[in-house]
């Protein structure tokens, strides 16, 4: 039986050889030119990072290791994590071994719970998550082996150890934070026999009557949010910190801090709040005509439509489509879901009338929050924690691959505004 370490050992040899060939034959070729607008506009669209775990073509949406996300909706987080790490979906024997490798690492040290319990009762859930990850840094295999002397070629192995440990422990930490922060009772211990999704749902301790459905939603959620190229705020932050040979606990904490921003991982709760405010205004699910009025009231007030548009995509986000289909299957008549569905029928057509809007289509945030809300997860400030549990799959996999490829420290060149003025003139 080949372990994940054996499988990646062979892959790494191939990847390094491939990179050497690319650099030898095309190292001088120009990938991208940077305009002044891009320099002032957050480097939008500048091709300057290598990320092999996923890509997001404008007209297709998320593709994981060259497989469109829509073809992966039936997979488990463990299968997706294996795919992100190795570039291949596992067979039955491989996923069994890989799942066992994760299960044996689930235990969260008591000192983590002690720290979380000592935090102010009104701490933000993401602050609690970041604190827990940093507190766990003492467990870093990479940090210990680096201090003891380690070959550069083997950095990825220790990083993989940290990746597996973090992914294995995060569901328990996230569920514990939910129960502590929102007074849901005692922390529910992890079940070492359960998979990641089932154990997370088990430890949250929500409505038992809908547990099977919620388990299916959470599996879909963890798959859908697993990765999204290397240039988004959380991924780029994680990459930059990790490139300095900081271990994954430091870099993941930094990435999660970026994820907590309103323009990144916080967006789904902002969208759901907007939907609930609309429903409160009209007393129930608004008609299409009423929703058209809401759209123009929102636009005319100088605001954007929450959940619509995307920095990269120019089509309907396939993640939104996955959630939309889930809602139609399991709770098509739910008032909030009906509002989400009607907005999808109304908003794009109205936004197309605005010349400057390049993408009138919904992104994942237009639906994801409403799904969590339906199954009883109604504490908005917690939603980003669920996002973080999912995104840990991609962030850790990217770090392992970058260490395997001996990627250098991230160090772009900055220029001053004075320099740009003189350059233009």
C-alpha positions in Angstrom: 0.0 0.0 0.0 1.4 3.4 -1.0 0.8 6.2 1.5 0.2 9.8 0.6 3.9 10.4 1.3 4.9 7.6 -1.2 2.5 8.9 -3.8 3.7 12.5 -3.5 7.4 11.4 -3.5 7.0 10.1 -7.0 4.9 13.1 -8.1 7.4 15.6 -6.8 10.2 14.1 -8.9 8.0 14.5 -12.0 6.9 18.0 -11.1 10.4 19.3 -10.5 11.6 17.8 -13.8 8.7 19.4 -15.6 9.5 22.8 -14.0 13.1 22.6 -15.0 12.1 21.9 -18.6 9.7 24.8 -18.7 12.3 27.2 -17.3 15.0 26.0 -19.7 12.8 26.3 -22.8 10.7 29.3 -21.9 12.0 31.1 -18.9 12.5 34.3 -20.8 9.0 34.5 -22.2 6.7 37.2 -20.9 3.5 36.0 -19.1 2.0 39.4 -18.4 2.5 43.1 -18.7 1.5 45.4 -15.9 -0.4 48.6 -16.5 -0.5 51.6 -14.2 -4.2 50.9 -13.6 -3.4 47.4 -12.5 -0.6 48.6 -10.2 -3.0 51.0 -8.5 -5.9 48.6 -8.7 -4.7 45.7 -6.5 -2.7 43.9 -9.2 -6.0 42.7 -10.8 -5.4 40.3 -13.6 -1.6 40.3 -13.4 -0.2 36.8 -14.1 2.6 36.5 -11.6 1.8 33.4 -9.4 2.0 29.7 -10.2 -0.9 27.7 -8.7 -1.4 24.2 -9.9 -4.1 23.1 -7.5 -6.9 25.0 -9.3 -7.7 27.7 -11.9 -10.7 29.9 -12.6 -11.3 30.6 -16.3 -13.6 33.5 -16.8 -16.1 31.5 -18.9 -16.1 28.3 -16.9 -15.6 28.8 -13.2 -13.6 26.7 -10.8 -11.5 23.8 -12.1 -9.7 21.6 -9.6 -6.6 19.9 -11.1 -8.1 20.2 -14.6 -11.5 18.7 -13.5 -14.5 21.2 -13.6 -16.0 21.6 -10.1 -19.4 20.6 -11.4 -18.0 17.1 -12.1 -16.8 16.9 -8.5 -20.0 17.7 -6.6 -20.4 14.0 -5.6 -17.0 13.7 -4.0 -16.0 13.9 -0.3 -13.6 16.5 1.2 -11.1 13.7 1.7 -11.2 12.8 -2.0 -10.9 16.5 -3.0 -7.9 17.0 -0.6 -6.2 14.0 -2.2 -6.9 15.4 -5.6 -5.5 18.8 -4.7 -2.3 17.3 -3.3 -1.6 14.7 -6.0 -3.4 15.9 -9.1 -5.3 12.6 -9.2 -8.5 11.3 -7.7 -7.9 8.4 -5.4 -9.0 4.8 -5.9 -10.8 2.9 -3.2 -7.6 1.6 -1.5 -5.9 5.0 -1.6 -8.9 6.9 -0.2 -9.2 4.3 2.6 -5.6 4.8 3.6 -5.7 8.6 3.2 -8.9 8.8 5.3 -7.2 6.7 8.0 -4.2 9.0 7.9 -6.5 12.0 8.6 -8.6 10.3 11.3 -5.7 9.4 13.5 -4.7 13.1 13.7 -8.1 14.5 14.8 -7.3 14.9 18.5 -7.2 18.6 19.6 -4.8 19.2 22.6 -6.5 20.3 25.8 -4.5 23.5 26.0 -6.3 24.7 22.8 -9.7 24.4 24.6 -8.3 26.1 27.7 -7.2 29.1 25.6 -10.5 29.3 23.8 -12.5 29.1 27.0 -10.4 31.9 28.5 -11.1 34.3 25.6 -13.8 37.1 26.1 -17.3 35.7 25.6 -18.0 38.1 22.8 -14.9 37.2 20.8 -15.5 36.9 17.0 -15.5 33.3 15.9 -12.8 34.0 13.3 -10.6 35.5 16.1 -11.1 32.3 18.0 -10.2 30.2 15.0 -7.1 32.1 14.3 -6.1 32.0 17.9 -6.5 28.2 18.0 -4.4 27.7 14.9 -1.6 29.9 16.3 -1.8 28.2 19.7 -1.3 24.9 17.8 1.9 26.2 16.2 4.0 24.5 18.9 2.9 21.2 17.2 4.4 22.1 13.9 6.5 19.3 12.5 8.1 21.6 10.0 9.2 24.1 12.7 10.8 21.3 14.8 12.5 19.6 11.9 13.8 22.9 10.4 15.3 23.8 13.8 16.9 20.3 13.9 18.3 20.6 10.4 16.5 19.4 7.4 17.3 19.1 3.7 15.6 21.7 1.5 14.4 18.9 -0.8 12.4 17.4 2.2 10.6 20.6 3.3 7.4 19.4 1.6 7.3 16.2 3.7 7.2 18.1 7.0 4.8 20.6 5.5 2.5 17.7 4.5 2.6 16.5 8.1 1.4 19.9 9.2 -1.2 20.1 6.4 -2.7 16.7 7.4 -2.7 17.7 11.1 -4.4 21.0 10.5 -7.1 19.7 8.2 -7.8 16.8 10.6 -8.2 19.1 13.6 -10.0 22.1 12.1 -13.6 20.5 12.1 -13.3 19.8 15.8 -11.9 23.3 16.6 -14.6 25.0 14.4 -17.4 23.0 16.0 -16.0 23.6 19.5 -15.9 27.4 18.7 -19.5 27.3 17.6 -20.7 25.6 20.9 -18.5 27.8 23.1 -19.3 31.2 21.4 -23.0 30.7 21.1 -23.7 28.9 24.3 -24.8 25.6 22.7 -23.7 23.4 25.6 -20.6 21.3 26.2 -18.1 20.6 23.4 -18.9 17.4 21.6 -15.9 15.1 21.3 -14.7 14.1 17.8 -15.6 10.6 16.6 -12.4 9.0 15.3 -14.4 6.6 13.1 -16.3 9.3 11.2 -15.2 11.1 8.0 -14.5 14.9 8.1 -18.0 15.9 7.1 -20.0 13.6 9.3 -17.8 14.4 12.3 -18.1 18.1 11.8 -21.9 17.9 11.6 -21.9 15.5 14.6 -19.8 18.0 16.7 -22.0 21.0 15.8 -24.9 19.3 17.4 -27.7 20.8 15.4 -31.2 19.4 14.6 -31.0 15.6 14.6 -34.2 15.4 12.4 -32.4 17.0 9.4 -28.9 15.5 10.2 -28.6 13.4 7.0 -29.6 16.3 4.8 -27.3 18.7 6.6 -24.5 16.2 6.3 -25.0 16.2 2.5 -25.1 20.0 2.4 -22.0 20.3 4.5 -20.2 17.8 2.2 -21.2 19.9 -0.8 -20.2 23.1 1.0 -16.7 21.8 1.9 -16.1 20.6 -1.6 -17.4 23.8 -3.3 -15.2 26.2 -1.2 -12.1 24.1 -1.1 -9.8 26.2 -3.4 -10.0 29.2 -5.8 -6.6 29.8 -7.5 -3.6 31.3 -5.8 -4.3 35.1 -6.1 -7.3 35.6 -3.8 -6.6 37.3 -0.5 -6.4 34.3 1.7 -4.4 32.2 -0.7 -1.9 34.9 -1.5 -1.5 35.8 2.1 -0.9 32.1 3.0 1.5 31.8 0.1 3.5 34.9 1.0 3.9 34.0 4.7 4.7 30.4 3.9 7.3 31.5 1.3 9.4 33.0 4.1 9.6 29.4 5.5 7.1 30.3 8.2 5.3 27.0 9.1 1.7 26.3 8.0 0.3 27.3 11.4 1.6 30.9 11.0 0.7 31.2 7.3 -2.8 29.6 7.7 -3.6 32.0 10.5 -2.6 34.8 8.2 -4.7 33.4 5.4 -7.7 33.1 7.7 -7.3 36.7 8.8 -7.6 37.7 5.1 -10.6 35.4 4.7 -12.4 37.3 7.5 -12.6 40.5 5.4 -16.0 41.8 4.1 -14.7 41.7 0.6 -13.7 38.0 0.8 -15.1 35.3 3.1 -17.6 37.5 4.9 -19.6 38.1 1.7 -22.0 35.2 2.2 -23.4 36.5 5.4 -23.7 40.0 4.0 -25.8 38.6 1.1 -28.1 36.6 3.4 -28.6 39.6 5.6 -29.7 41.6 2.5 -32.1 38.9 1.5 -33.6 38.7 5.0 -34.0 42.5 5.1 -35.9 42.3 1.7 -38.2 39.7 3.1 -38.8 41.7 6.2 -39.7 44.7 4.1 -42.3 42.8 2.1 -43.5 40.4 4.8 -42.6 37.3 2.9 -41.0 36.2 -0.4 -41.2 39.2 -2.7 -42.7 38.9 -6.2 -40.4 39.4 -9.3 -41.7 42.9 -9.8 -41.0 43.8 -6.2 -37.5 42.4 -6.5 -36.9 44.5 -9.6 -37.8 47.6 -7.5 -35.3 46.4 -4.8 -32.6 46.0 -7.4 -32.9 49.5 -8.7 -33.3 51.0 -5.2 -30.0 49.3 -4.2 -28.2 50.4 -7.4 -29.5 54.0 -7.3 -28.3 54.3 -3.7 -24.8 53.6 -4.9 -24.6 50.1 -3.5 -23.9 46.8 -5.3 -26.2 43.8 -5.4 -24.8 41.3 -2.8 -23.9 38.0 -4.2 -23.8 39.2 -7.8 -20.6 39.8 -9.9 -17.2 38.4 -9.4 -13.6 39.6 -9.7 -12.8 36.9 -12.2 -15.9 35.1 -13.5 -18.0 36.2 -16.4 -20.6 33.4 -16.1 -22.8 32.0 -13.4 -20.6 30.6 -10.7 -20.9 26.7 -10.9 -20.8 26.7 -7.1 -24.0 28.7 -7.1 -25.6 26.3 -9.5 -24.6 23.4 -7.2 -26.3 25.0 -4.2 -29.3 26.1 -6.3 -29.9 22.5 -7.4 -29.5 21.3 -3.8 -32.2 23.7 -2.6 -34.6 22.7 -5.4 -34.1 19.1 -4.4 -34.4 19.4 -0.6 -36.5 22.5 0.2 -37.9 24.2 -2.9 -40.7 25.9 -1.1 -38.7 27.4 1.7 -39.4 31.2 1.7 -35.7 32.2 1.8 -34.7 29.8 -0.9 -37.6 31.0 -3.1 -36.3 34.5 -2.7 -32.8 33.3 -3.7 -34.3 31.6 -6.8 -36.4 34.6 -7.8 -33.4 36.9 -7.4 -31.5 34.7 -9.9 -34.4 35.1 -12.4 -34.5 38.9 -11.9 -31.1 40.3 -11.0 -29.0 39.3 -14.1 -31.5 40.7 -16.5 -31.6 44.0 -14.6 -27.8 44.3 -14.2 -27.4 43.8 -18.0 -29.0 47.2 -18.4 -26.1 48.8 -16.6 -23.3 49.4 -19.1 -20.4 49.4 -16.7 -21.3 46.0 -15.1 -19.2 43.3 -16.7 -20.6 40.3 -14.8 -24.3 40.3 -13.9 -24.3 36.7 -12.8 -24.5 35.3 -9.2 -21.4 34.0 -7.3 -21.4 31.3 -4.6 -22.3 33.8 -1.9 -25.7 34.4 -3.4 -26.9 31.0 -2.2 -24.5 29.5 0.4 -25.6 31.5 3.4 -29.2 30.6 2.9 -28.4 26.9 2.9 -26.7 27.1 6.2 -29.5 29.2 7.6 -32.2 26.6 6.6 -30.5 23.9 8.6 -30.3 25.9 11.8 -26.9 27.5 11.5 -28.2 31.1 12.0 -25.3 32.8 13.6 -24.0 34.9 10.8 -20.6 35.7 12.3 -19.8 32.0 12.3 -20.2 31.5 8.5 -16.7 32.4 7.7 -15.4 29.7 10.0 -17.2 27.1 7.9 -15.7 28.7 4.9 -12.2 28.4 6.5 -12.7 24.7 7.3 -13.3 24.1 3.6 -10.6 26.5 2.3 -8.0 24.8 4.5 -8.0 22.0 1.9 -6.7 24.2 -0.8 -4.5 26.5 1.3 -2.6 23.6 2.8 -2.3 21.7 -0.5 -0.9 24.8 -2.2 1.7 25.1 0.5 2.7 21.5 0.2 3.1 21.8 -3.6 5.0 25.1 -3.3 7.4 23.5 -0.8 7.8 20.5 -3.1 8.7 22.8 -6.0 11.2 24.7 -3.8 9.4 27.9 -4.6 11.3 31.1 -3.6 10.2 33.8 -1.2 7.6 36.1 -2.6 9.1 39.5 -3.1 7.6 41.7 -5.8 9.1 45.1 -6.6 7.1 48.2 -5.5 7.4 51.7 -6.9 6.3 55.1 -5.6 3.5 57.3 -6.9 6.2 59.8 -7.9 8.0 57.2 -10.0 4.7 56.4 -11.8 4.1 60.1 -12.5 7.6 60.5 -14.0 7.2 57.2 -15.9 3.9 58.4 -17.5 5.3 61.8 -18.4 
